[in-house]
Every structure is written in structure tokens, then in C-alpha cells.
């Protein structure tokens, strides 16, 4: 069984474009689920948290369990040798940067965590 936990604290109006939000969340959640599915038993965990900080800062945190060893490159993105892999996180980073935001990826003890801040355009 895959344990998926969602926590949303949002208003009706997002500070970023809906298409950008869909691209970011689609990539991140798909990656997290695919990684967690490689595990067995109760270790299959995905946690998604999204909220707003005043005045209009979007905060996204997604963590999941994963199997194997991950190496991050000099830009903080996972290194992969799989063909056509790794494009999604680069796309997410590009969207985040368009909003003057930041994206950090951390790995520790089999947990992969992506933390994002994105700011409403002026």
C-alpha cells in the first residue's frame, strides 16, 4: 500500500498561474509516487504540503521515501543516467525561477524532499 498524505492551506486565488501550478505539482507528485512505488510495505510514503505565506508567497513541500542512492549535481538536481529522465525537475526549477522563487532538494536516510517558495508577480 502507498501512503499518500495531502495538506492544503490555500485561498481561492493562487499567486501563480494555474498552468504553472499544474506543471509543478504534476511533475513533483508523479516523481514522488514513482519513487515510493519502488519500495515495499509501509515504507511507501508520499507527503504533499502546500500553503500560502503573507502577503502572497506559495510554499510547496513534498517528501517521499525512495530506494537506492541519489547524487545531486552542482545545481542541486538529481543525477540520472536513465534516458529521457530528469527533465521534469529542470522544468519545475525554471517555473520557480520565473516567479523569483527558490527550489531546494535534500536527501537523507532514504527520504527525498523538495521545498519550493514562489512569489506572486508584481
C-alpha positions as CSV (number, residue, x, y, z in Angstrom):
1,X,0.0,0.0,0.0
2,X,1.2,3.5,-0.8
3,X,0.7,6.1,2.0
4,X,-0.2,9.5,0.4
5,X,-0.8,12.5,2.7
6,X,-2.1,15.8,1.4
7,X,-2.2,19.1,3.3
8,X,-3.5,22.3,1.6
9,X,-3.9,25.8,3.1
10,X,-4.8,27.9,0.1
11,X,-7.2,30.7,-0.9
12,X,-9.4,30.8,-4.0
13,X,-6.8,32.8,-5.9
14,X,-3.3,31.3,-6.3
15,X,-0.4,33.8,-6.6
16,X,0.9,32.0,-9.7
17,X,-0.7,30.9,-13.0
18,X,-2.8,27.8,-12.8
19,X,-1.0,26.1,-15.7
20,X,2.4,26.7,-14.0
21,X,0.9,25.2,-10.7
22,X,-0.3,22.2,-12.6
23,X,3.1,21.7,-14.3
24,X,4.9,22.0,-11.0
25,X,2.6,19.7,-9.0
26,X,2.2,17.2,-11.8
27,X,5.9,16.7,-12.1
28,X,6.7,16.6,-8.4
29,X,3.8,14.3,-7.4
30,X,4.4,11.9,-10.3
31,X,8.1,11.7,-9.4
32,X,7.3,11.1,-5.7
33,X,4.8,8.4,-6.4
34,X,7.0,6.6,-8.9
35,X,9.9,6.6,-6.4
36,X,7.8,5.4,-3.4
37,X,6.2,2.6,-5.5
38,X,9.7,1.0,-5.8
39,X,9.6,0.3,-2.1
40,X,7.8,-2.4,-0.3
41,X,5.5,-2.5,2.8
42,X,4.8,0.5,5.0
43,X,7.9,2.4,3.6
44,X,5.8,3.6,0.6
45,X,5.3,7.2,1.7
46,X,4.5,10.5,-0.1
47,X,3.7,13.7,1.8
48,X,2.5,16.8,0.0
49,X,2.0,20.2,1.7
50,X,1.0,23.4,0.0
51,X,0.3,26.7,1.7
52,X,0.4,30.5,1.4
53,X,2.5,32.9,3.5
54,X,1.6,36.6,3.6
55,X,1.5,38.6,1.5
56,X,1.4,36.2,-1.5
57,X,4.1,33.5,-1.2
58,X,3.3,30.0,-2.3
59,X,5.1,27.3,-0.3
60,X,5.3,23.7,-1.5
61,X,7.0,20.8,0.3
62,X,6.9,17.3,-1.0
63,X,8.8,14.4,0.5
64,X,8.8,10.7,-0.3
65,X,10.7,7.6,0.6
66,X,13.0,6.2,-2.2
67,X,15.1,3.2,-2.9
68,X,18.8,3.3,-3.8
69,X,21.3,6.1,-3.8
70,X,20.8,9.6,-5.2
71,X,23.5,12.0,-6.1
72,X,22.8,15.7,-6.6
73,X,24.6,17.8,-9.3
74,X,26.2,21.2,-8.8
75,X,22.7,22.8,-9.4
76,X,21.1,20.6,-6.7
77,X,19.3,18.3,-9.1
78,X,19.4,14.5,-9.0
79,X,21.9,12.9,-11.4
80,X,20.4,10.2,-13.6
81,X,21.6,8.0,-16.4
82,X,18.2,6.9,-17.5
83,X,17.2,8.1,-20.9
84,X,14.7,11.0,-21.0
85,X,14.8,11.2,-17.2
86,X,15.4,14.3,-15.1
87,X,13.7,16.8,-17.5
88,X,10.7,17.4,-15.1
89,X,12.7,18.8,-12.2
90,X,14.6,21.1,-14.5
91,X,11.2,22.3,-15.8
92,X,9.9,22.8,-12.3
93,X,13.1,24.8,-11.4
94,X,12.6,27.0,-14.5
95,X,9.0,27.8,-13.5
96,X,10.0,28.5,-9.9
97,X,12.8,30.9,-11.1
98,X,10.3,32.8,-13.3
99,X,8.4,33.6,-10.1
100,X,11.6,34.8,-8.3
101,X,11.4,31.7,-6.1
102,X,13.7,29.0,-4.8
103,X,13.7,25.2,-5.0
104,X,15.8,23.1,-2.7
105,X,16.2,19.3,-2.9
106,X,17.5,17.3,0.0
107,X,18.1,13.6,0.5
108,X,18.7,12.0,3.9
109,X,18.2,8.4,5.1
110,X,16.0,7.3,2.2
111,X,13.8,10.4,2.1
112,X,13.8,12.8,-0.9
113,X,12.5,16.3,-0.1
114,X,11.7,19.2,-2.4
115,X,11.0,22.6,-0.9
116,X,9.7,25.5,-3.0
117,X,9.0,29.1,-2.5
118,X,7.3,31.1,-5.3
119,X,6.3,34.7,-5.1
120,X,3.3,36.5,-6.8
121,X,4.3,38.6,-9.7
122,X,4.2,42.4,-9.1
